[in-house]
Amino acid sequence: MARECKAGIWLFRINPKNEKELQRAPAGSTSYSQVWSAPNGERILDINAKGDEVLIQTDRHNYVRSKSGGVFLK
């Protein structure tokens, strides 16, 4: 399972202190900011990059974070 991945010019990771949050940082930076929280108490288990999109697997659903920033059920 991946805890971090690179999609486009961004690095994405599961927040190490809160597995319900997805964070991102510009490539080459160590300063992450929160970009999404999993709904309904779901925990993020895995993330993978597919081009500029991030595939997010939680303990209940699978989501896709598009290049534009929207997160949708897969």
C-alpha positions, 0 to 999 in steps of 0.5 A: 500500500502506498502512503505517498505518490506523485501525480503531475507536479504534486506529491500526495500523501496520507496524513501520518497523524490522521489517516482520514486526510489527504495532503499535497505538496509541490514536488521537491517541498516538504511543506504539505497542506490538507486537500481532502478529508474522507467523509463519514469517518472513513480511513484512507488505506491506499493512494496511487497516481494515474497520470494527474489523478490520484486513486484513493482507497478508503475502508468503505469506498474508492475515490478519484481526485481529478487534476482540477481538484474534485474528488468523486466516487469511482 
